Amino acid sequence: MKALGIVVGAAPLPVLCSRARNHRFRVSFSSPSSGSKAVEQVGIAAAKPEYKPGVFDDMFLNLFRNKLVQEVGWDSKEPGYDGLIEVAHRLMMKGTSNSTTVEAAVRILRSLFPPYLLELYQMLIAPIGGGKIAAMMVARVTVLTCQWLMGPCKVNSVDLTDGTSCSSGVYVERCRYLEESKCVGICTNTCKFPTQTFFKDHMGVPLLMEPNFGDYSCQFKFGVLPPQDDTILKEPCLEACPNASRRRMVANNVDVTTCPKA
């Protein structure tokens, strides 16, 4: 859910901009070799990109939020994007495990499409040109339809496993979904992993998403299979994560440097 990098109608979870204040953040983590020793990294201040809402942004946001609310069974009193983020947090807390959260997010993505559209795309479009045509198509649809959720993005070229390159990448300058949720677990379990699963299993297009928790950027690589052992599972909590903050308040003696939901 940025996911969620999602697709609405025929479009993956979105991407757009907003100019603004300088923002500093810290990440705490512990490595296996250093035991429980905490290390702090201070991120370089960076301005948010400016995003001017498009004509259909409110429609996309409301559609996605309604599907999310139906899955969660709860809605926030906050309007707009802030309310969407609150519902995403509730989806995370509702899941009994990471896998159940991922499965719920995949159901939401599937519900955004008309019946049979995904099956037809997988059967008729995905096999063309060894999959490159389908990968390039979804990259462009993502840029056109998903910026309301993630912020500004653009199509770029990525290296494929066969040694060739293809303009089937999408680079998100500064993911709004990650920055507003401030949570590694929400990024991975409601966006990255569900979106990768959705495109591969239901559209026939492999996808690897590489979020950068240092600057909030994200690289989509359509046509590239994700690794079986994804190192993102070892990512630490963001210092700004509200869930980590709550855990620190109620359990001072608990190691909160590793995200329990990642």
N, C-alpha and C positions, 0 to 999 in steps of 0.2 A: 503495500500500500503505500513507492516511492516509494505497485506496486504498488507504498505500494506501487511503482512504475507501472501504472495500469492502463488498460485500454477501455475507452468508453465508446460503445457502438462499434467502432472499429479502431479504437484508440487506446494505447497503453496509459497507465497512470502518469500524470502530467508534470509540466515543467515551466516556470516563468520567473520574473524578476521583481525586485523592489530595491530602490536605492537606499541608502540610509546611514544609520549610525555605525561608527566603528565598533567592533565587537571583539572582546578578548575572552578566551575560555581556557580551561585547564583540563588535562586528562591525567587521571591517576591510574597506575597499573603496577602489577608485580610480575616478575618473570619467574619461571620455574627454578632458575639457578639462584635467585636472590631471596627465595622463601617469601616471607610476608613483607619484605621491605618495600615501601611505597616510593614511587618516583613520580615527580610532577613535571609536566611539560606545559609550558605556557605558549599558546598559539599566537601567531602573528596577527595583529589587528587587521581586519579586512572589512571593507565596506560591502554591504549587500548590494547586489545588482538591482537596478530599477526595473520594475515590471508594471506595465500599464494593462489592466484587465481587458481581455478581448470580449467580443460581442457574446460569445457562447459560454464564457467562463462560469457565470452563475448557474447556468443550466447544467454544465458538467459537474460542478461542485455539489449542487443539490441532488443530482442523480446518484452520484457516488455516495454521498452522505446517507441518502435514504436506504441504499442497499446495505451500507455498513450498519445502520441502525436496526434494520430488519434482522441481520445476523446476530447483533449483540443483544437486542431486546431492550435497549435503553438509548435515550437521546440526551444530549446536553442542552442546558438552557441558554448556552452561549450561541450567538448567531455566527454565521459565516465560517471562515477557516478555523477560528479559535475553537468553535464547537466541534468541528470535524476532528481536530487533534485530540480533544477530550474523549470523543467516542473511540478513537484509535487506541488511546491509553486503556479504556475500559475493555476493548477487545483483547489487549495483551493480558490484563489481569483476569479476564474471564477464562482464558485457556488453561486447562489442567496441565498442559505440557507445551513445549515449543512446537511440537508436531501438530497438535490440535489447533493451535493458533494459525500455523501455516495453512492447514487444510481449510480453516474457516475463511482465510483471506483468498484462497484459490476459488472457493465457492462464490465469493463476492465478485471476483473478476469474471467468472463465467456468467454470472447473472446479468452482466452489463451488455451482453451480446444477444442478438435475436437468435431464435432456435435455428439450428443447422448451419449457421454462418461459419462457426469455427470448424465444423466437420468438413464443409466444402472447401474452406481455405487449406486445411491440412491435406485433403485429397487432391485438389486441383492445382493449387498454387505452390505449396511447399516443395514438391519434387522438381519444379522447373529449374534448369540451370544448376543442378546440384545443390539447390537450396539458397543460392545467392540472391536470386530475384526476390524471394519471399523475405529474406533478411533485410534487403535494402528497402523494400516496401514498408515493413513495420517500423523501420528506423525513421522514415520520413513521416509516417502517420503519428508516431510518438512526438516528434518535434511540433507537428501542426496542432495536435489536440491535447497535449498533456502538460503544457507549461503552467497552467493554473495551479497545479498541485506542487510541482517540483521547482519551478522557477525557470529562468532562461536556459535554453539548451540549443545545440546545433548538431547537425550530422557531421561525422568525421570518418576517417578511414581507420580500419583496424586490421591487424594481422590475423589470418586464419590458420588453422592447424595444418593445412596442406601447403603452407609456405607462400601463399598468395595474400594479397591484401584486398579489401573490399570496403566500399563506402557504406557500411552497414553498422556503423557505430553512432552513438548519441552521447555527447558530452554535456553533462549538467554542470553549469558553472558553480552554483551554490544551492544545494538542494533545500528548498523551503520546508519540505516535510521533515527532513532530519533536523534542521536547525530549530524548527518550532517545537518538535517533540522532544528534542534534547536527549534522545534515548537510543542506544545501540540496539537494544532488543527490539524496539518498535521498527527500526530501520531493517533489521535482518529478518524478523519473523512476520511482519505485516507488509513488507515491500520486497526486499531482495529475493529471499527464497521462494515466496509464493509467485512472484512475477516470473522468475526463472522456470519454475515448474509449470506455470500456466502456458507460457509460450512453447515450451518443448512438448508437453503432453497434449495440449489442446489446440495448438496451431501448427505444430510440426517444425518450429523454428528454435534451435538451440539458443540459449542466451546466458551470458556471464555478466553480472553486474559487479562493479568494483567501487564501492563507496569509499571515500577518503574522509576519515573522521578528524583529520587535522584541519582541513579547509572547507569541509562540507560539500566538496564536489563529488561527482559520480560519473563513472564511465560505463555505458551500456555497450556490450559487444554481441550484437546479434550474429548468429552463425557460429558462435564459439561455445562449446560445452563447458560448464563449470567443473572445477576439479572435485574429485571425490572427497578429499580432505581439505576443506576450505579453511584457510588460516583466519578468516574473519570470526570464526567461532571462538577464538582466543582473545578477541578484542576486549579491552577494559571498558568500564563505565566511563561516560563523560562526566567530568566534575560537576557539570550543570544538570545532570540527570535528576529529575524530581523523584524518581523511584529510589535512586541511590541515596538521595538526601534523606528520604523517610527512613530508610534502613539504618543510616548512620544515627538518626535521632533515637530510634527505639532499641538499637543494639550496638553500643559503642565498642563492644569486644568482638564484633563479627567482622571478618574480612570483607569489605565491600569494594575492593579494588577490581574484582572480576565481575563482570555483568552476569547475574544469575539467569538472564533471559537470552543471552547471546548464543 
